Amino acid sequence: MDWYREALRKYAEFEGRSRRKEYWFFALFNTLFSTILVFSDSLVGTFNEAAGVGLLSGLYSLAVMIPSLSVLVRRLHDTGRSGWWALIIFLPLIGIIVLLVFCLLDSDDGDNRYGSNPKGAEI
């Protein structure tokens, strides 16, 4: 949970690097909270099937859009890639696979042009 909060604290920080642990814990808790909110929307009756989104889950998605993008960009920086690589997601099927591979790769050893290796600094 600390890694999720750490990513939220760096709300719109697109510079620097994020290690795999920070990125994947953020993704895990983000998915958990989204699932709980979708379930809550369906129980309360605020889920709109035509739009495919509920009130609570929609508000949460809007709230974490910038932090999600910033932690993804910092993760790409950690592997030595520009944050612009995040746009590859718009290529059908192949974009998601390539981005997943980039996020699974280990950090660059030592410093790179985006900063020092975050593995040396624990929360």
C-alpha positions as CSV (number, residue, x, y, z in Angstrom):
1,M,0.0,0.0,0.0
2,D,3.0,2.3,0.6
3,W,4.0,2.0,-3.0
4,Y,0.5,3.0,-4.1
5,R,0.5,6.1,-1.8
6,E,4.0,6.9,-3.0
7,A,2.8,7.0,-6.6
8,L,-0.1,9.2,-5.6
9,R,2.2,11.6,-3.7
10,K,4.2,12.0,-7.0
11,Y,0.8,13.0,-8.5
12,A,2.1,14.8,-11.6
13,E,5.8,14.2,-11.4
14,F,6.8,13.0,-14.9
15,E,10.6,13.3,-14.3
16,G,12.8,10.8,-12.6
17,R,12.4,7.0,-12.4
18,S,10.1,4.5,-10.8
19,R,11.1,0.9,-10.1
20,R,9.0,-2.1,-11.0
21,K,7.8,-2.5,-7.5
22,E,6.3,1.0,-7.4
23,Y,4.6,0.6,-10.8
24,W,3.2,-2.9,-10.3
25,F,1.9,-2.2,-6.7
26,F,0.2,0.9,-8.0
27,A,-1.3,-1.2,-10.8
28,L,-2.4,-3.8,-8.4
29,F,-4.1,-1.5,-5.9
30,N,-5.6,0.6,-8.7
31,T,-7.2,-2.5,-10.2
32,L,-8.4,-3.6,-6.8
33,F,-10.0,-0.3,-6.0
34,S,-11.5,0.0,-9.5
35,T,-13.1,-3.5,-9.2
36,I,-14.5,-2.7,-5.8
37,L,-16.0,0.5,-7.0
38,V,-17.5,-1.1,-10.1
39,F,-19.1,-3.7,-7.8
40,S,-20.3,-0.9,-5.5
41,D,-21.8,1.0,-8.5
42,S,-23.7,-2.1,-9.5
43,L,-25.0,-2.6,-6.0
44,V,-26.1,1.0,-5.5
45,G,-27.5,1.3,-9.0
46,T,-25.2,4.0,-10.3
47,F,-23.7,1.8,-13.0
48,N,-24.8,2.8,-16.5
49,E,-24.6,-0.2,-18.8
50,A,-25.0,1.9,-21.9
51,A,-22.0,4.0,-21.0
52,G,-20.1,1.1,-19.4
53,V,-19.2,3.1,-16.4
54,G,-20.6,3.9,-13.0
55,L,-20.5,7.1,-11.0
56,L,-18.0,6.0,-8.3
57,S,-15.7,4.1,-10.7
58,G,-15.9,6.9,-13.2
59,L,-14.9,9.5,-10.6
60,Y,-12.1,7.3,-9.3
61,S,-10.8,6.7,-12.9
62,L,-10.7,10.5,-13.5
63,A,-8.9,11.0,-10.2
64,V,-6.1,8.5,-10.9
65,M,-5.7,9.3,-14.6
66,I,-2.7,11.7,-14.1
67,P,-1.0,9.6,-11.4
68,S,-1.3,6.5,-13.6
69,L,0.3,8.3,-16.6
70,S,3.0,9.7,-14.4
71,V,4.0,6.4,-12.9
72,L,4.0,4.8,-16.3
73,V,6.3,7.5,-17.7
74,R,8.6,7.2,-14.8
75,R,8.7,3.4,-15.3
76,L,9.6,3.9,-18.9
77,H,12.3,6.3,-17.8
78,D,13.6,3.6,-15.5
79,T,14.2,1.3,-18.5
80,G,15.9,4.1,-20.4
81,R,13.0,5.0,-22.7
82,S,11.3,8.2,-23.3
83,G,7.8,8.8,-21.8
84,W,6.5,9.2,-25.3
85,W,6.7,5.4,-25.6
86,A,3.4,5.4,-23.7
87,L,1.7,6.5,-26.9
88,I,2.4,3.0,-28.3
89,I,-0.7,1.9,-26.5
90,F,-2.8,3.3,-29.3
91,L,-1.5,0.6,-31.7
92,P,-4.1,-2.2,-31.5
93,L,-2.9,-5.3,-29.7
94,I,0.8,-4.9,-30.4
95,G,1.0,-1.6,-28.5
96,I,-0.3,-3.2,-25.2
97,I,2.1,-6.1,-25.6
98,V,5.1,-3.9,-26.2
99,L,4.2,-1.6,-23.3
100,L,3.8,-4.6,-21.0
101,V,7.2,-5.9,-21.9
102,F,8.8,-2.5,-21.3
103,C,7.1,-2.3,-17.9
104,L,8.3,-5.8,-17.0
105,L,12.0,-5.1,-17.9
106,D,14.5,-4.6,-15.1
107,S,15.9,-1.1,-14.4
108,D,18.9,0.3,-16.2
109,D,22.0,-0.3,-14.0
110,G,23.3,2.9,-12.4
111,D,22.3,6.3,-13.6
112,N,20.7,7.0,-16.9
113,R,19.7,10.3,-18.6
114,Y,16.5,10.4,-16.4
115,G,18.2,10.1,-13.1
116,S,19.8,7.8,-10.6
117,N,18.7,4.2,-10.1
118,P,15.7,4.2,-7.6
119,K,16.6,0.7,-6.4
120,G,19.1,2.3,-4.0
121,A,16.5,4.4,-2.3
122,E,13.9,2.5,-0.3
123,I,10.7,4.0,1.0
